[in-house]
Amino acid sequence: MTLTGNMLIGAQAVKGAGAPLHAIDPARGEPLQPAFHAGDAEDVARAAELAAAAFDPYRAAPLETRAQFLESIAEGILALGDALIERTHLETGLPLARLQGERGRTVGQLRLFARVVRDGYFLDATIDPAQPERQPLPRADLRLAQVPLGPVAVFGASNFPLAFSVAGGDTASALAAGCPVIVKAHNAHPGTAEMVGRVIQQAVARHGLPEGVFSLLFGAGNEIGTALATHPAITAIGFTGSRRGGLALVAAANARPVPIPVYAEMSSINPVFLLPAALEARAETIAKGFVESLVLGVGQFCTNPGLVVGIEGPALERFRQAAGQAVQAKGAATMLTPGIFAAYSQGEQALAGHASVATLGRGEASRPAANAAGPA
């Protein structure tokens, strides 16, 4: 697949009028081709109008059609083969084996939702029969079913370029429910986004669905996100990312005349509580497990521990020493973007300069971080 740098608005490939955006090879700090041009509020409006027009016919489509649509996306992602994995590796620095596993997770999610749609139980449909003989007045039958909200805006994540991005869980669940989706691609991996977006666009056409069922937008800064969160056609938001970005979307969604839900995963400090008996019995084992979790994904997983709480004493000191030694045995690795690396470095320097902070250990100095200086 040849990358074009275009957005996908319905069935059309559209070159944005905004400034060019480049993915950055985080291992070298070098821009990757092609340039992806940012969209604007007019592009958001066009995508939203198409999504609104697609909503009624898409939700009315047979469940079997919807299930086959999701399965076609899964098959299309697999058909991209090594080209998808190689481009994603270039844009993120994530190991090839990790990306192959994430692709499997992404495809598995789509197939799972296809099965859920096909069996129809998610509709939770019930009918309470009429009571024509009821006194003093008869009662009509009462019917209940789960119904889709409407067009959904999905924001891709930086640390999961496949499983939490263009065709990730948020998109798969919204499409399964009968909601058109507009994805705001993450700027860290636009090439990956275009490749997967084209698969979805082709699946929409293959199954004869309205073109507005899916659109893909690019954009830097807050303009695209704010325009999506405030457009009246958007009825829900799916977001995985920073606390600051997520709360900005929540604020925009709540400020609407009719607020809409924001389903957001926005970071956590993930506290670890070291209980005295456990620490006394296996302080060194806990410390090793703690460090493995700490460095998982170069510290860029949402489950990485950020705070340890323990009671001062010999057992806690054993934990400190073992954790420090375990950290020192770790080499550096490439972070997702130069911007994330810069933020980490600034945070580390700020903590190191604090009078109440002691450094227990550092990774091997002979293996420096692979991130080169470069634009975020």
C-alpha positions as CSV (number, residue, x, y, z in Angstrom):
1,M,0.0,0.0,0.0
2,T,1.4,3.4,-1.0
3,L,0.9,6.1,1.6
4,T,-0.5,9.3,0.4
5,G,-0.7,11.5,3.5
6,N,-4.4,12.1,2.8
7,M,-7.3,12.1,5.3
8,L,-10.2,9.8,4.6
9,I,-13.5,11.6,4.7
10,G,-16.2,9.1,3.8
11,A,-15.3,7.5,0.5
12,Q,-12.9,10.4,-0.5
13,A,-9.2,10.9,0.1
14,V,-8.8,14.5,1.1
15,K,-5.6,16.5,1.4
16,G,-5.8,18.8,4.4
17,A,-5.2,22.5,4.0
18,G,-3.2,22.7,7.3
19,A,0.5,22.5,8.0
20,P,2.3,19.3,7.0
21,L,2.8,16.7,9.7
22,H,5.5,14.0,9.7
23,A,5.9,10.9,11.7
24,I,9.3,10.8,13.4
25,D,11.4,7.7,13.6
26,P,12.0,7.8,17.4
27,A,15.2,5.8,17.2
28,R,16.9,8.3,15.0
29,G,14.9,11.5,15.3
30,E,14.4,11.7,11.6
31,P,11.1,12.6,9.8
32,L,9.4,9.9,7.8
33,Q,7.7,10.3,4.5
34,P,5.1,11.2,3.3
35,A,3.8,14.4,4.9
36,F,0.3,14.3,6.3
37,H,-1.6,17.5,6.0
38,A,-3.8,18.6,8.9
39,G,-7.5,19.1,8.5
40,D,-9.6,21.9,9.9
41,A,-13.1,22.6,11.2
42,E,-14.5,22.3,7.7
43,D,-13.2,18.8,7.4
44,V,-14.6,17.9,10.7
45,A,-18.0,19.3,9.7
46,R,-18.0,17.3,6.4
47,A,-17.1,14.1,8.2
48,A,-19.7,14.7,10.8
49,E,-22.4,15.5,8.3
50,L,-21.6,12.2,6.4
51,A,-21.7,10.3,9.7
52,A,-25.0,11.8,10.7
53,A,-26.5,10.8,7.3
54,A,-25.1,7.3,7.6
55,F,-26.4,6.7,11.1
56,D,-30.0,5.6,10.4
57,P,-29.3,3.3,7.5
58,Y,-26.2,1.8,9.2
59,R,-28.0,1.0,12.5
60,A,-30.9,-0.4,10.4
61,A,-28.6,-2.8,8.5
62,P,-29.0,-6.5,9.3
63,L,-26.8,-7.7,12.2
64,E,-25.2,-10.2,9.9
65,T,-24.1,-7.4,7.6
66,R,-22.6,-5.5,10.5
67,A,-20.8,-8.7,11.7
68,Q,-19.4,-9.4,8.3
69,F,-18.2,-5.8,8.0
70,L,-16.2,-6.2,11.2
71,E,-14.7,-9.4,10.0
72,S,-13.7,-7.8,6.7
73,I,-11.8,-5.2,8.7
74,A,-9.9,-7.9,10.6
75,E,-9.1,-9.8,7.4
76,G,-7.9,-6.6,5.7
77,I,-5.6,-5.8,8.6
78,L,-4.0,-9.2,8.3
79,A,-3.8,-8.9,4.5
80,L,-1.5,-5.9,5.0
81,G,1.1,-8.3,6.2
82,D,4.6,-7.3,7.2
83,A,4.2,-3.9,5.6
84,L,1.9,-2.7,8.4
85,I,4.3,-4.1,11.1
86,E,7.3,-2.5,9.5
87,R,5.7,0.9,9.2
88,T,4.4,0.8,12.7
89,H,7.8,-0.2,14.0
90,L,9.4,2.8,12.1
91,E,6.9,5.2,13.6
92,T,6.9,4.0,17.2
93,G,10.2,2.1,17.8
94,L,8.1,-0.7,19.4
95,P,9.6,-4.2,18.9
96,L,8.4,-6.2,16.0
97,A,7.2,-9.1,18.2
98,R,5.2,-6.7,20.4
99,L,3.5,-5.2,17.3
100,Q,2.7,-8.7,15.9
101,G,1.0,-9.5,19.2
102,E,-0.8,-6.2,19.2
103,R,-2.0,-6.9,15.6
104,G,-3.4,-10.2,16.8
105,R,-5.2,-8.5,19.7
106,T,-6.7,-5.9,17.3
107,V,-7.9,-8.6,14.9
108,G,-9.2,-10.7,17.9
109,Q,-11.2,-7.7,19.2
110,L,-12.9,-7.2,15.8
111,R,-13.8,-10.8,15.5
112,L,-15.1,-10.9,19.0
113,F,-17.4,-8.0,18.4
114,A,-18.5,-9.6,15.2
115,R,-19.6,-12.7,17.2
116,V,-21.4,-10.5,19.7
117,V,-23.2,-8.7,17.0
118,R,-24.2,-11.9,15.2
119,D,-25.8,-13.5,18.2
120,G,-27.8,-10.3,19.0
121,Y,-27.9,-10.8,22.8
122,F,-26.3,-7.4,23.3
123,L,-29.5,-5.7,22.2
124,D,-31.1,-7.0,25.4
125,A,-34.5,-6.9,23.7
126,T,-37.5,-7.6,25.8
127,I,-41.3,-7.4,25.2
128,D,-43.8,-7.1,28.0
129,P,-47.0,-8.3,26.5
130,A,-50.1,-6.1,26.4
131,Q,-52.8,-6.4,29.0
132,P,-56.0,-5.5,27.2
133,E,-58.2,-6.7,30.1
134,R,-56.4,-4.6,32.7
135,Q,-58.6,-2.4,34.9
136,P,-59.3,0.4,35.1
137,L,-57.5,0.9,31.8
138,P,-55.9,-1.6,29.3
139,R,-52.2,-1.4,28.8
140,A,-50.3,-1.6,25.5
141,D,-47.2,-3.8,25.2
142,L,-43.9,-2.4,26.4
143,R,-40.7,-3.0,24.4
144,L,-37.2,-2.4,25.4
145,A,-33.9,-2.7,23.5
146,Q,-30.4,-1.2,23.5
147,V,-30.0,1.3,20.7
148,P,-26.9,3.1,19.3
149,L,-26.3,6.7,20.3
150,G,-25.1,8.1,17.0
151,P,-21.8,9.1,15.5
152,V,-18.7,8.6,17.8
153,A,-15.4,10.4,17.7
154,V,-12.4,8.2,18.6
155,F,-9.0,9.5,19.5
156,G,-6.1,7.2,18.8
157,A,-3.5,6.3,21.5
158,S,0.2,6.8,21.3
159,N,1.3,3.6,23.0
160,F,-1.0,1.2,21.2
161,P,-0.8,2.2,17.6
162,L,-3.1,-0.8,16.6
163,A,-5.2,-2.0,19.5
164,F,-6.2,1.4,20.8
165,S,-6.2,3.4,17.6
166,V,-7.9,3.5,14.2
167,A,-9.4,0.0,14.4
168,G,-8.9,-0.5,18.1
169,G,-11.4,-1.4,20.8
170,D,-13.2,2.0,20.8
171,T,-13.8,1.9,17.0
172,A,-14.7,-1.8,17.0
173,S,-17.3,-1.4,19.8
174,A,-18.8,1.7,18.3
175,L,-19.2,0.1,14.8
176,A,-20.5,-3.1,16.5
177,A,-23.2,-1.0,18.3
178,G,-24.3,0.6,15.0
179,C,-22.5,3.9,15.4
180,P,-20.5,5.6,12.6
181,V,-17.0,6.5,13.7
182,I,-14.7,9.5,13.0
183,V,-11.2,8.8,14.1
184,K,-8.7,11.5,15.0
185,A,-5.4,9.8,14.2
186,H,-2.5,10.1,16.7
187,N,0.3,12.3,15.2
188,A,2.9,9.8,16.3
189,H,1.9,7.1,13.8
190,P,0.0,8.7,10.9
191,G,1.2,6.2,8.3
192,T,-0.1,3.3,10.4
193,A,-3.3,5.2,10.7
194,E,-3.7,5.6,7.0
195,M,-3.0,2.0,6.2
196,V,-5.6,0.7,8.7
197,G,-8.0,3.5,7.8
198,R,-8.0,2.5,4.1
199,V,-8.8,-1.1,5.2
200,I,-11.9,0.2,7.0
201,Q,-12.9,2.5,4.1
202,Q,-12.6,-0.4,1.7
203,A,-14.7,-2.6,3.9
204,V,-17.4,0.0,4.1
205,A,-17.6,0.1,0.3
206,R,-17.4,-3.8,0.0
207,H,-20.5,-4.2,2.2
208,G,-22.5,-1.4,0.5
209,L,-22.7,0.7,3.7
210,P,-23.1,4.5,3.7
211,E,-19.7,6.2,3.2
212,G,-20.1,8.2,6.4
213,V,-19.8,5.1,8.5
214,F,-16.1,5.8,8.8
215,S,-13.7,8.8,8.4
216,L,-10.1,9.5,9.4
217,L,-8.7,12.9,10.2
218,F,-5.3,14.3,10.9
219,G,-4.4,17.4,12.8
220,A,-2.0,19.0,15.3
221,G,-2.9,21.0,18.4
222,N,-6.5,21.2,19.8
223,E,-8.4,22.4,16.8
224,I,-9.5,19.1,15.4
225,G,-10.3,17.6,18.8
226,T,-12.3,20.6,20.0
227,A,-14.2,20.7,16.7
228,L,-15.1,17.0,17.0
229,A,-16.1,17.3,20.7
230,T,-18.4,20.2,20.1
231,H,-20.0,19.3,16.7
232,P,-23.7,18.7,17.3
233,A,-23.6,15.5,15.2
234,I,-21.1,13.8,17.5
235,T,-22.9,11.9,20.3
236,A,-20.0,10.2,22.2
237,I,-16.2,10.3,22.5
238,G,-13.7,7.5,23.0
239,F,-10.3,8.6,24.2
240,T,-7.1,7.0,25.4
241,G,-4.3,9.3,26.2
242,S,-3.0,11.9,28.6
243,R,-5.0,13.3,31.6
244,R,-4.7,16.8,30.2
245,G,-6.0,15.9,26.8
246,G,-8.8,13.8,28.2
247,L,-10.0,16.4,30.6
248,A,-10.0,19.0,27.8
249,L,-12.4,16.8,25.8
250,V,-14.5,16.2,28.9
251,A,-14.8,20.0,29.4
252,A,-15.7,20.6,25.8
253,A,-18.3,17.8,25.9
254,N,-19.8,19.1,29.1
255,A,-20.0,22.7,27.8
256,R,-22.3,21.6,24.9
257,P,-26.0,22.6,25.1
258,V,-26.6,18.9,25.4
259,P,-23.6,17.2,27.0
260,I,-22.3,13.9,25.6
261,P,-20.4,11.1,27.3
262,V,-16.7,10.8,27.1
263,Y,-15.3,7.3,27.6
264,A,-11.7,8.1,28.6
265,E,-8.7,6.3,29.8
266,M,-6.5,9.1,31.0
267,S,-3.5,7.8,33.0
268,S,-3.0,6.9,36.7
269,I,-0.3,6.9,39.3
270,N,-1.1,3.2,40.0
271,P,0.0,3.1,43.7
272,V,1.6,-0.1,45.0
273,F,1.0,-0.8,48.7
274,L,3.7,-2.9,50.4
275,L,2.1,-4.8,53.3
276,P,4.4,-5.6,56.2
277,A,4.0,-9.4,56.3
278,A,4.4,-9.8,52.5
279,L,7.4,-7.4,52.5
280,E,9.0,-9.3,55.4
281,A,8.6,-12.7,53.6
282,R,9.6,-11.7,50.1
283,A,10.9,-8.2,49.8
284,E,13.4,-9.1,47.1
285,T,10.9,-11.0,44.9
286,I,8.4,-8.1,45.2
287,A,11.1,-5.6,44.2
288,K,12.1,-7.5,41.1
289,G,8.4,-7.8,40.0
290,F,8.0,-4.1,40.7
291,V,10.9,-3.1,38.5
292,E,9.7,-5.4,35.7
293,S,6.3,-3.7,35.7
294,L,8.1,-0.3,36.0
295,V,10.0,-0.7,32.8
296,L,7.3,-2.6,30.8
297,G,6.9,-0.9,27.5
298,V,9.7,1.6,28.5
299,G,7.4,2.8,31.2
300,Q,4.7,3.8,28.7
301,F,2.0,1.3,29.8
302,C,-1.0,2.6,31.6
303,T,-0.4,-0.1,34.3
304,N,3.1,1.0,35.2
305,P,3.4,1.7,38.9
306,G,4.0,5.3,39.8
307,L,3.9,5.4,43.7
308,V,5.1,2.9,46.3
309,V,3.7,3.1,49.9
310,G,5.4,1.1,52.7
311,I,6.2,1.3,56.4
312,E,9.8,2.3,57.2
313,G,11.9,-0.5,58.5
314,P,14.4,-3.3,57.6
315,A,12.1,-5.0,55.2
316,L,11.4,-1.8,53.2
317,E,15.2,-1.2,53.1
318,R,15.6,-4.7,51.6
319,F,13.0,-3.7,49.0
320,R,14.8,-0.5,48.2
321,Q,18.2,-2.2,47.7
322,A,16.8,-5.0,45.6
323,A,14.8,-2.6,43.4
324,G,17.8,-0.3,42.9
325,Q,19.9,-3.3,41.8
326,A,17.2,-4.5,39.4
327,V,16.9,-1.1,37.8
328,Q,20.7,-0.9,37.4
329,A,20.6,-4.1,35.4
330,K,18.2,-2.6,32.9
331,G,19.4,-1.1,29.7
332,A,17.7,1.9,28.0
333,A,15.3,1.5,25.1
334,T,13.5,3.8,22.6
335,M,10.5,5.7,23.7
336,L,7.5,6.3,21.5
337,T,8.3,9.9,20.5
338,P,11.0,12.4,21.0
339,G,8.4,14.5,22.8
340,I,7.7,11.8,25.3
341,F,11.4,11.3,25.9
342,A,11.9,15.0,26.4
343,A,9.0,15.1,28.9
344,Y,10.5,12.1,30.8
345,S,13.9,13.7,30.9
346,Q,12.5,17.0,32.3
347,G,10.5,15.2,34.9
348,E,13.5,13.1,35.9
349,Q,15.7,16.2,36.3
350,A,13.0,18.0,38.4
351,L,12.8,15.0,40.8
352,A,16.6,14.6,41.0
353,G,16.9,18.3,42.0
354,H,14.4,17.8,44.9
355,A,15.9,17.7,48.4
356,S,13.6,15.0,49.5
357,V,14.3,12.6,46.6
358,A,17.1,10.0,46.6
359,T,18.1,8.0,43.5
360,L,18.1,4.3,44.2
361,G,19.5,3.2,40.8
362,R,19.8,4.0,37.1
363,G,19.9,1.8,34.0
364,E,23.2,1.0,32.4
365,A,24.9,4.2,31.4
366,S,26.7,2.3,28.6
367,R,23.4,1.8,26.8
368,P,21.9,5.3,26.5
369,A,18.4,5.9,25.4
370,A,18.0,5.5,21.7
371,N,15.8,8.6,21.2
372,A,17.6,11.2,19.3
373,A,16.7,14.9,19.6
374,G,14.0,15.9,17.2
375,P,10.6,17.4,16.9
376,A,7.8,15.9,18.9
